[in-house]
Amino acid sequence: MADSLGVAVIGAGMAGKAHAAAYRTASALYSPVLPPIRLVSIGDVNAEFGSLAAKRFGYDRHDTSWQAIAEADDIDVVSVVIANSLHREVVEGLLAAGKHVLCEKPLSDSIEDARAMAEAARSASSIARIGFTFRRTPGIAYIRDLIRTGVLGNVLHFSGRYWTDYGFSPSAPMSWRYKGGPGSGALADVGSHLTYVAEFLCGDIKSISGGRLSTVIDKRPLPLGAVMGHDHAAVSDTFEPVENDDYAVFSAEFENGAGGFEVSRVAAGHANSLIFEVFCENGAARFDQRRPAEIELFLNDGPANENGYRQVILGPGHPYIAGGLAMDAPSVGFGQNDAFGYQARAFLEEVAGLSEADSLPRCATFDEGVRNMELLGAVTESALNNGKKITL
């Protein structure tokens, strides 16, 4: 095991700050088995954003180029949390420099680049993983356990949606999120989450059909200054065309069962609504990210007149929570930021050389990131061919 691990985060936006905070708390989540974690640098081309994030989360410095982080001898672990189109160059450069890399999803903005990144990861001397953060959500992990152990039994039907509203206003400023080809909008942004969650619970998707992509706001004003994350800001009277999808819908077939999916970035009133139900042989379960400290569970084990969904409050007996909260007690609660902490802890445990048996479940591989992009590509292909069935 290394004497210590130096950490950097490239990207000081919304998700970048979540990664930065996660590394700060990761070593304190469970028993102290990690080497000392040194918070070294926040990298961002916007020096102001980088400096503010470094000060806020206790990092030693900020850098304005990924190359500076790749060349730094005091950095071992790097999270890459920047625009999808920039992932390949940065990740491949970091791996060539021997850094361990945790890349945000989706892996890239094109399947060709994603496959090249996966090949680079396979030949690297360091570890490369992708952040499928919702796999760390205790409620989702618990539902998976209920399916795998037979309590719920085989999946029959999955119904999921991920609605967001950061783009519902026509005055929301133009950013990289609105640029790119078909399928690189809401589908890539939040549909990537929904598809890996579905496979996490239900197994591999075998085919996609009924794909539809819609752009309902076709132009957006340019911002007058720098914009972070989903922030709204002062805008100019110059507009640029939106190049990708505001809304997407599709159906899928699993090895056992089927599913329906809907994603949006223009669902007014739904800032962050990942909601799904999974229907199984012995009952069903429902999850709503707006209430992340609970699930709803229906088990068909009583008289019909008394049966129905019941609320299950997540606590110390459920995945990730036991031993992972400072106040390790029933009904203390859990939020989405905590999942980033569990993700960072899992990555650091693998980098530090802890055995898989003694660690949290490993982070997803780049090959799994490619798989996720292949699913999104199949949805796009289906949509561009009038809903045609695409076999995977």
SEZATOR-852300 format. One record per atom (N, C-alpha, C): x, z, y; residue in three letters. Coordinates in steps of 0.02 Angstrom, whole numbers, plus 50000, padded with zeros to 5 digits. Layout:
N
XZYAla/...
END
This chain:
392
500425000049941Met/500005000050000Met/500445000050062Met/500244996050113Ala/500614995750175Ala/500615002450211Ala/501135003750251Asp/501155009950290Asp/500585010250341Asp/500385004450368Ser/499835004050415Ser/499604996750418Ser/499024995550447Leu/498754988850455Leu/498574987850528Leu/498864982550558Gly/498704980850627Gly/498144975750629Gly/497644977050671Val/497024973050672Val/496954969550740Val/496704963350737Ala/496514959650797Ala/495844956350785Ala/495474955150839Val/494854951450837Val/494904945750887Val/494784939650863Ile/494784933850908Ile/494054932250925Ile/493884933250988Gly/493204932351011Gly/492924938951037Gly/492774939251101Ala/492534945451132Ala/491804945151150Ala/491434940551117Gly/490724939951129Gly/490324945151090Gly/489684943651081Met/489214948351050Met/489444950450980Met/489554945750936Ala/489764947350868Ala/490494949750866Ala/490914947150911Gly/491604949450915Gly/491644956850929Gly/491224959250975Lys/491214966350990Lys/490984970350930Lys/490524967650890Ala/490304971150830Ala/490884971850781Ala/491294966650773His/491884967050730His/492384972150758His/492494971950824Ala/492974976450855Ala/492774983750844Ala/492144985250854Ala/491894992050843Ala/491944993950770Ala/491814989250725Ala/491814990650653Ala/492504992850629Ala/493024989450652Tyr/493694991450631Tyr/493874998450658Tyr/493585000150715Arg/493715006750744Arg/493425012250700Arg/492865010950668Thr/492525016150629Thr/492645015650554Thr/492905009950530Ala/492935008650458Ala/493295014050419Ala/493865016450444Ser/494265021250406Ser/493935028050401Ser/493435029350445Ala/493105035850445Ala/492445035850406Ala/492245030150379Leu/491595029750347Leu/491565033650281Leu/492095033150243Tyr/492105036450177Tyr/492745040650172Tyr/492915042750113Ser/493505046850103Ser/494125043150130Ser/494615046850156Pro/495195043750190Pro/495715040950141Pro/495595034950116Val/496055031850068Val/496415025850097Val/496225023650157Leu/496555017950189Leu/497195020250224Leu/497675015650230Pro/498245017150273Pro/498015017550345Pro/498415020250391Pro/498215020450461Pro/498045013450488Pro/497495013050525Ile/497275006750554Ile/497465006650627Ile/497865001750647Arg/498085000950716Arg/497664995550750Arg/497314997250803Leu/496904992550840Leu/497344989150892Leu/497554983050879Val/498104979950918Val/497854975450974Val/497424970550958Ser/497274965551010Ser/496564962751003Ser/496264961351061Ile/495664957251065Ile/495864950651097Ile/495734945051063Gly/495914938551089Gly/495314934851115Gly/495364932051175Asp/494834927951203Asp/495134923651259Asp/494914917351262Val/495174912951314Val/494954915451383Val/494414919251385Asn/494204922351448Asn/494544929151453Asn/495054929551494Ala/495464935651498Ala/495054941751518Ala/494544940751561Glu/494134946451582Glu/493744949251523Glu/493424944851484Phe/493054947151425Phe/493514950751376Phe/494104947851364Gly/494564950851317Gly/494804957651340Gly/494964958251404Ser/495214964451431Ser/494684969951428Ser/494074968251446Leu/493534973251444Leu/493404975651373Leu/493394971051325Ala/493274972951255Ala/493844977251229Ala/494464975551246Ala/495034979451223Ala/494994986651250Ala/494824987351313Lys/494764994051342Lys/494184997851311Lys/493634994551301Arg/493034997951275Arg/493145000751205Arg/493474996751162Phe/493534998651092Phe/494215001451073Phe/494655002451123Gly/495275005851110Gly/495825001751080Gly/495824995151093Tyr/496364990851069Tyr/496944990851119Tyr/497544990151094Asp/498134990851136Asp/498194985651191Asp/497964979551176Arg/498054974151224Arg/497534968751213Arg/497564963551256His/497164957651244His/497614951551251His/497434946351213Asp/497804939951215Asp/497324934351232Asp/497574929051262Thr/497144923451282Thr/497234917351238Thr/497614917851184Ser/497674912251137Ser/497714914951066Ser/497454911151019Trp/497504913250949Trp/498224912650925Trp/498604908050955Gln/499304907350935Gln/499704913650947Gln/499554917151002Ala/499904923451016Ala/499774928650962Ala/499164928750937Ile/498984933450883Ile/499314931250818Ile/499324924750804Ala/499644922350743Ala/500394924050742Ala/500714923950800Glu/501434925050804Glu/501614932450808Glu/501124936850818Ala/501274943850830Ala/501464947450765Ala/502034950750765Asp/502274954250706Asp/501884960750692Asp/501534963250743Asp/501184969650733Asp/500454968750713Asp/500254962650695Ile/499564961250675Ile/499564958650603Ile/499144961750561Asp/499084959850491Asp/498404956850475Asp/497874959250506Val/497184957650490Val/496844954950552Val/496484949250545Val/496164946050603Val/495454944050585Val/494974946050627Ser/494304943350623Ser/494254937350671Ser/493954931950648Val/493854925950688Val/493104925450704Val/492934926450768Val/492234926850788Val/492144922550851Val/492204915950842Ile/492174911250897Ile/491714905450877Ile/491674900450920Ala/491234894750906Ala/491414891550839Ala/490904889550802Asn/491014886850734Asn/491494880950733Asn/491474876750785Ser/491894870850787Ser/492634872550793Ser/492794878650813Leu/493484880750821Leu/493764884350760Leu/493344885850711His/493554889950655His/494144887050617His/494104880550600Arg/494614877750555Arg/495314878350584Arg/495414876050645Glu/496084876250674Glu/496354883350676Glu/495944888050698Val/496174894850706Val/496304898150639Val/495834897450593Val/495904900650527Val/496504897850490Val/496584891250489Glu/497154888350454Glu/497814890550486Glu/497834891050552Gly/498434893350586Gly/498604900550569Gly/498094904750566Leu/498204911850549Leu/498434912650477Leu/498124908850431Leu/498334909350361Leu/499054906850352Leu/499234901550388Ala/499924899050384Ala/500424904250410Ala/500184908550455Ala/500624913850482Ala/500604920150439Ala/500234919950384Gly/500214925550338Gly/499724931050355Gly/499254929650401Lys/498764934750420Lys/498184934750369Lys/497894940650358His/497274941350320His/496704939850368His/496224935550347Val/495724932950393Val/495024934450368Val/494614937350412Leu/493894938150401Leu/493544933750451Leu/493214928450427Cys/492904923350471Cys/492144924450473Cys/491874923850534Glu/491144924250540Glu/490814918250508Glu/490194919050490Lys/489804913450462Lys/489514909350520Lys/489314902950509Pro/489494899050451Pro/490234897350453Pro/490504895150397Leu/491224894350392Leu/491494889450444Leu/491124884050457Ser/491334879150506Ser/490714875350531Ser/490834870150570Asp/490274866050593Asp/490194859650552Asp/490624858550503Ser/490564852750459Ser/490774854750389Ser/490464851550340Ile/490624853150271Ile/491334850950254Ile/491574845650285Glu/492254843350272Glu/492764848550295Glu/492664851350354Asp/493114856450379Asp/493064862750337Asp/492454864550316Ala/492364870550275Ala/492744869850209Ala/492704864050177Arg/493054863050114Arg/493814863250124Arg/494044860550180Ala/494764860850195Ala/494984868150205Ala/494564872050238Met/494724879150248Met/494744882950181Met/494284881350137Ala/494274884550071Ala/494904882750031Ala/495134876550038Glu/495744874450004Glu/496344878150033Glu/496354878850099Ala/496904882650131Ala/496894889950108Ala/496304892750099Ala/496254899750077Ala/496514900550006Ala/496364895649963Arg/496594896049893Arg/497354895949888Arg/497684892449933Ser/498414891749930Ser/498784896749974Ser/498414900950010Ala/498724905650057Ala/499004911650020Ala/499504914750049Ser/499794920850022Ser/499384927050042Ser/498954926150091Ser/498544931650117Ser/497824930750094Ser/497394935450114Ile/496694935450092Ile/496254932550146Ile/495794928150126Ala/495314925150173Ala/494604926450147Ala/494184929150190Arg/493494930750171Arg/493024928850228Arg/492384928150211Ile/491874926550261Ile/491394932450266Ile/491134933550326Gly/490694939250338Gly/489964937550326Gly/489714939250268Phe/488994938850254Phe/488714945950264Phe/488614947750327Thr/488514954750345Thr/487884957750314Thr/487354953850307Phe/486734956750282Phe/486774958750208Phe/487284956450173Arg/487394959150106Arg/487544966650108Arg/487764969050166Arg/487944976150173Arg/487344980450195Arg/486784977350209Thr/486204981250231Thr/485934985250171Thr/485894991850176Pro/485694995850119Pro/485024993850089Pro/484534992150131Gly/483884990250104Gly/483914983950063Gly/484294978950086Ile/484354972650049Ile/484734973849984Ile/485284977649988Ala/485664979149927Ala/485244983149877Ala/484814987549902Tyr/484384991449857Tyr/483874987049823Tyr/483574982449860Ile/483094977849829Ile/483434973749775Ile/484044971549788Arg/484424967849737Arg/484514972149675Arg/484684978549684Asp/484764983049627Asp/484114983649587Asp/483544984049622Leu/482894984649589Leu/482744978349548Leu/482954972649572Ile/482864966449534Ile/483324966249474Ile/483974967649486Arg/484474966949433Arg/484374972149377Arg/484134978049393Thr/484034983249341Thr/483374982549304Thr/482954977749325Gly/482324976649290Gly/481744980549317Gly/481854984849366Val/481294988649395Val/480774983849424Val/481004979049464Leu/480564973749488Leu/480524967849440Leu/481064966549404Gly/481064961149356Gly/481204954349387Gly/481104949149349Asn/481274942349371Asn/480884940349433Asn/481224936749477Val/480914934449538Val/480444928649524Val/479864928849555Leu/479384923349550Leu/479344919349615Leu/479404922749672His/479264919449736His/479624923349791His/479984919749834Phe/480314922649893Phe/480014919449955Phe/479854923450004Ser/479594920950067Ser/479984924250123Ser/480354920250163Gly/480774923250214Gly/480764919450279Gly/480874923050333Arg/480944919950399Arg/481464923750438Arg/481794920250482Tyr/482244923450530Tyr/482074920550597Tyr/481704924250636Trp/481484922150702Trp/481904925750755Trp/482164921850802Thr/482494924550861Thr/482204921150923Thr/482344923950981Asp/482044921051042Asp/482544919951098Asp/483204919851081Tyr/483694919151134Tyr/483644912451170Tyr/483314907551139Gly/483254900951170Gly/482554898951191Gly/482084903651193Phe/481394901551206Phe/481274899651279Phe/481694902251324Ser/481614900551395Ser/481974893951410Ser/481634889251441Pro/481974882951460Pro/482544883951509Pro/482574889851541Ser/483124891051589Ser/483714894651556Ser/483674896051492Ala/484264898851457Ala/484844893951462Ala/485434896351481Pro/485984891651497Pro/486254887951436Pro/486494882051450Met/486834877951399Met/487444881651374Met/487564881351308Ser/488174884151278Ser/488334880151215Ser/488874882051181Trp/489074878551120Trp/488534878951067Trp/488094883951071Arg/487584884651020Arg/487084878851020Arg/487034875351076Tyr/486554869951082Tyr/486884863051073Tyr/487514863051053Lys/487874856851042Lys/488014855950967Lys/488104849750946Gly/488244848350876Gly/487694844050845Gly/487804841850784Gly/487334837450752Gly/486724841050724Gly/486264837250692Pro/485674840250662Pro/485864845750612Pro/485514851350615Gly/485644856850569Gly/486134861850595Gly/486454860550653Ser/486964865150680Ser/486674870050730Ser/486014870050739Gly/485694874550786Gly/485434880850752Gly/484784881950756Ala/484484887950726Ala/484624888250651Ala/484634882550618Leu/484754882450546Leu/485434885450530Leu/485954883250565Ala/486624885950552Ala/486694893150576Ala/486394894550633Asp/486494901050665Asp/486164906650624Asp/485514906250613Val/485164911550576Val/484934909250507Val/484854902750496Gly/484684900350429Gly/485234901750379Gly/485864901850403Ser/486414903550358Ser/486324910550330Ser/486114915250371His/485984922050347His/485414922050296His/484874918750313Leu/484284919050270Leu/484424916050201Leu/484814910650198Thr/484954907450134Thr/485414911650090Thr/485934914750120Tyr/486354918850076Tyr/486004925250054Tyr/485554927950096Val/485154933650074Val/484714931650016Val/484394925850020Ala/483954923649966Ala/484334922849900Ala/484934919849903Glu/485324919049841Glu/485594925749817Glu/485754930149861Phe/485984936949844Phe/485454940449802Phe/484824939349819Leu/484274942649784Leu/484014938649724Leu/483954932249732Cys/483574928149684Cys/484004923649639Cys/484654923249652Gly/485074918649614Gly/485144911949649Gly/485504907449617Asp/485674901049648Asp/485054896849662Asp/485054893749721Ile/484554888649737Ile/484754882149702Ile/484274879149668Lys/484394873049629Lys/484204866649667Lys/483714867149711Ser/483514861249749Ser/483174863349814Ser/483194858749862Ile/482884859749928Ile/482404853949939Ile/481824855449969Ser/481344850249986Ser/480954852350048Ser/480604847550076Gly/480174848950134Gly/480544850850197Gly/481174848750203Gly/481564850550262Gly/481274847450325Gly/481274851450378Arg/481044849050443Arg/481464852450497Arg/481714848550544Leu/482084851150601Leu/481734848950665Leu/481654853550712Ser/481314851850775Ser/481714854450834Ser/481764850350886Thr/482044852350949Thr/481484852251000Thr/481274858051022Val/480684858451065Val/480864859351139Val/481474861251154Ile/481734861251222Ile/482334856551223Ile/482264850751253Asp/482744845351243Asp/483304845051294Asp/483304849451344Lys/483854849751392Lys/483914856851419Lys/484524858551439Arg/484654865351465Arg/485124864951525Arg/485044869651572Pro/485474869451632Pro/486174872251617Pro/486664869551651Leu/487344872051644Leu/487414878651681Leu/487764883551652Pro/487854889951687Pro/488344889151745Pro/488284893551793Leu/488744893551850Leu/489394897051835Leu/489394901251783Gly/490004904851764Gly/490034905551688Gly/490484909851666Ala/490554910951594Ala/489954914851567Ala/489754913151505Val/489184916351473Val/489424919351407Val/489224925551394Met/489414928951333Met/488814929451286Met/488914927451223Gly/488394928151173Gly/487754924651192Gly/487194928351188His/486544925551204His/486324927251276His/486794929651317Asp/486614931851384Asp/486314926251425Asp/485824927951465His/485584923351515His/485994924451578His/486054919251619Ala/486494919651677Ala/486254914751729Ala/486554915251788Ala/486384910451841Ala/486574903451819Ala/486134898651835Val/486234891851812Val/486224886951871Val/486494881151858Ser/486494875851908Ser/485884871451901Ser/485834866351942Asp/485284861551935Asp/485494855451895Asp/486064855951861Thr/486294850651817Thr/486114852351745Thr/485804847551711Phe/485574848651643Phe/485964844251594Phe/486044846751533Glu/486334842851479Glu/485854842851420Glu/485854837551380Pro/485384837251323Pro/485564842151268Pro/485054845151237Val/485144849351178Val/485234844651118Val/485734845951078Glu/485914841251024Glu/485684843450955Glu/485434849650948Asn/485274851950881Asn/484594855450880Asn/484454858950826Asp/483784861250811Asp/483624868150838Asp/483014868650868Asp/482744875050888Asp/482374878550831Asp/482134874550784Tyr/481694877050731Tyr/481824873150667Tyr/481794876550610Ala/481884873250546Ala/481444876650493Ala/481214872650446Val/480814875250391Val/480974871250328Val/480954874450270Phe/481084870950208Phe/480844875250149Phe/480804872050091Ser/480644875450028Ser/481244874949981Ser/481274879549933Ala/481834879549886Ala/481584881549817Ala/481934879049766Glu/481804881049697Glu/482424884749671Glu/482314890549642Phe/482844894349609Phe/482834892849534Phe/483314895449498Glu/483294894949425Glu/482634897649398Glu/482424903349426Asn/481774906149412Asn/481424907449479Asn/480854904249489Gly/480474905349550Gly/480604900249604Gly/480254901149660Ala/480294896549716Ala/480264900649781Ala/480384897149837Gly/480384900749900Gly/480234896349960Gly/480004899550013Gly/479884896250076Gly/480284899550131Gly/480564895550178Phe/481024897950229Phe/480834895150297Phe/480894899350349Glu/480754897150417Glu/481234900750464Glu/481554896850509Val/482014899850557Val/481874896950626Val/482014901050677Ser/481874898850745Ser/482314902650794Ser/482484899350850Arg/482804902650906Arg/482344902550967Arg/481724900550958Val/481244900151013Val/480604903950997Val/480654909150955Ala/480074913150935Ala/479994918950984Ala/479664917751039Ala/479604922751093Ala/479344929351066Ala/479674934751085Gly/479474941451063Gly/479834943751000Gly/480224939450970His/480604941150909His/481344940550923His/481644945750950Ala/482344945550968Ala/482794944850907Ala/482604948050852Asn/483044948050793Asn/482624949950732Asn/482194945450711Ser/481714947050658Ser/481884943450593Ser/482324946650553Leu/482434944450484Leu/481934948150441Leu/481464944450412Ile/480924947450374Ile/480834943450310Ile/480784946950253Phe/480644943350191Phe/480234947750144Phe/479894944350097Glu/479584947550040Glu/479824944049978Glu/479964947849926Val/480154945049862Val/479664947649810Val/479344942949775Phe/478814944549727Phe/479074943549656Phe/479004948649615Cys/479314948749549Cys/478804950349495Cys/479024950349433Glu/478594951549376Glu/478254958349378Glu/478604963349403Asn/478344970149401Asn/478124972849468Asn/478154968749520Gly/477974971149586Gly/478294966949640Gly/478404969949698Ala/478674966149755Ala/479024970949803Ala/479424968149847Ala/479754972049899Ala/479754968149964Ala/479734971850018Arg/479714968850085Arg/480244972150128Arg/480604967950168Phe/481124970450214Phe/481004967450283Phe/481104971650334Asp/481044969550404Asp/481624972450442Asp/482074968150467Gln/482674970450501Gln/482524974750562Gln/481924974150590Arg/481744978250648Arg/481644985550627Arg/481564986750562Arg/481494993550536Arg/482004994350479Arg/482654994250496Pro/483174993550445Pro/483284999650402Pro/482995005350420Ala/483105011450382Ala/482565012450328Ala/482185007250313Glu/481675007850262Glu/481535001050229Glu/481225001250171Ile/480934995350141Ile/480214997150121Ile/479834992050104Glu/479174993250073Glu/479214990750001Glu/478934994749956Leu/478994993349885Leu/478324993949851Leu/478154988849811Phe/477554988949770Phe/477754988349697Phe/477574993249657Leu/477674993049585Leu/477004993449551Leu/476884988749507Asn/476224988149474Asn/476184993049416Asn/476144999549433Asp/476185004649381Asp/475635009849386Asp/475085008149418Gly/474535012949423Gly/473865009349426Gly/473325013149431Pro/472655010049435Pro/472615005349495Pro/472274999749486Ala/472234994649539Ala/471954997549604Ala/471485002149599Asn/471185005049659Asn/471665009349699Asn/472215011349668Glu/472705015749701Glu/473365012249713Glu/473425006149692Asn/474055002549698Asn/474154999649768Asn/474764998149785Gly/474924994849848Gly/475624996349870Gly/475824993349924Tyr/476494994549952Tyr/476555001849975Tyr/477155004649966Arg/477305011149993Arg/477965010850031Arg/478025015050080Gln/478625015350120Gln/479165019350083Gln/479775016550081Val/480345019950052Val/480865020850107Val/480985027050128Ile/481485028450179Ile/482175028650147Ile/482635024750174Leu/483305024350145Leu/483705030650162Leu/484085033050113Gly/484455039150123Gly/485065039450079Gly/485345045350068Pro/485985046150033Pro/485995043449962Pro/485425042249932Gly/485425039549864Gly/485435031949861Gly/485455028649918His/485415021349919His/486095018249934His/486185011749919Pro/486835008449928Pro/487125009349998Pro/487765010450002Tyr/488165010950063Tyr/488075017450101Tyr/487475020450099Ile/487355026250141Ile/487705032450114Ile/487695033350048Ala/487985039450019Ala/488725040050037Ala/488885045150074Gly/489575046250094Gly/489805041950151Gly/489365037650177Gly/489565032950228Gly/489305034450298Gly/488925039850306Leu/488695041850372Leu/488985048750387Leu/489185049750450Ala/489465056250468Ala/488965061850455Ala/488325060650470Met/487805065350453Met/487455062650391Met/487705064650333Asp/487495061750269Asp/486885065450244Asp/486315064050274Ala/485705067750258Ala/485105062950258Ala/484575064750223Pro/483985060450219Pro/483695058950288Pro/483465052650296Ser/483105050350356Ser/483525050350420Ser/484185050650413Val/484605050350473Val/484565043350504Val/484525038250462Gly/484425031550489Gly/485035026950481Gly/484905020650491Phe/485405015350482Phe/485225009650528Phe/485735006250556Gly/485615000550598Gly/486074994850581Gly/485954988950611Gln/486334982950594Gln/487074983750610Gln/487244987450663Asn/487944988450679Asn/488324991850623Asn/487974996350586Asp/488294999850530Asp/488524994850477Asp/488144989450467Ala/488334984550416Ala/489004981350432Ala/489164980350496Phe/489824977650514Phe/490364982650495Phe/490224989050501Gly/490704994150481Gly/490834993950406Gly/490304993350366Tyr/490394992850294Tyr/490784986550276Tyr/490644981050311Gln/490994974750299Gln/491744975550314Gln/491904978450372Ala/492604979350390Ala/492954983950341Ala/492614989250319Arg/492904993850270Arg/493064990150205Arg/492594986150181Ala/492694982450119Ala/493294977750125Ala/493354974350182Phe/493914969750191Phe/494584973450194Phe/494594978950230Leu/495214982850235Leu/495414985850168Leu/494924987850127Glu/495074990450061Glu/495414985250017Glu/495164979050021Glu/495464973649982Glu/496164972050008Glu/496244971550073Val/496904970150102Val/497404975650085Val/497174981850085Ala/497614987550071Ala/497814987949998Ala/497474984149955Gly/497654984149885Gly/497284989149842Gly/496744992049868Leu/496344996549828Leu/495994992649772Leu/495924995649715Ser/495604992149659Ser/494874990749674Ser/494624985349646Glu/493924983549657Glu/493454988949630Glu/493654992149576Ala/493234997349547Ala/493155003349594Ala/493645004449636Asp/493635010249681Asp/493445008449752Asp/493195002349762Ser/493054999949829Ser/492324997949836Ser/492124996549898Leu/491484993349910Leu/491504986249881Leu/490924983249868Pro/490924976249846Pro/491324971849893Pro/491714967349864Arg/492144963049904Arg/491734958649952Arg/492054956650006Cys/491754951750051Cys/491724944850017Cys/491284940650041Ala/491194934050011Ala/491814929750022Ala/491944925349974Thr/492514920849978Thr/492354914750021Thr/492864911050039Phe/492754904750075Phe/492374899750031Phe/492464900049966Asp/492084895649922Asp/491334897249927Asp/491164903649935Glu/490464905449946Glu/490234903050014Glu/490674903050063Gly/490514900250128Gly/490364892850125Gly/490754889150084Val/490634882050073Val/489954881150041Val/489804885149990Arg/489154884749957Arg/488584885550007Arg/488644890450052Asn/488124891650102Asn/488044885550146Asn/488594882350165Met/488544876350207Met/488254870450169Met/488384870050104Glu/488084864750063Glu/487324865550062Glu/487084871750059Leu/486354872850062Leu/486074870550129Leu/486404872350184Leu/486174870250249Leu/486204862650256Leu/486724859550227Gly/486774852350227Gly/486204849050189Gly/485994852150134Ala/485434849450095Ala/484784849850134Ala/484694855250172Val/484094855750214Val/484094850250266Val/484674849050297Thr/484724843850348Thr/484594837050317Thr/484884835750259Glu/484784829350225Glu/484044828350209Glu/483724833650185Ser/483004833250170Ser/482614831650233Ser/482774834950288Ala/482414833850351Ala/482504826850377Ala/483114824050369Leu/483234817250394Leu/482944811950349Leu/482684814050291Asn/482384809350244Asn/481664811350227Asn/481304813450279Asn/480594814850275Asn/480414820050222Asn/480834825150216Gly/480694830650170Gly/480884829350098Gly/481284824350086Lys/481494822450018Lys/481804828449981Lys/481674828749916Lys/481974833949874Lys/482714832449864Lys/483124837449876Ile/483854836849868Ile/484074841649814Ile/484374839049761Thr/484614843349706Thr/485324845549720Thr/485454851849707Leu/486124854649720Leu/486524855149656Leu/
END
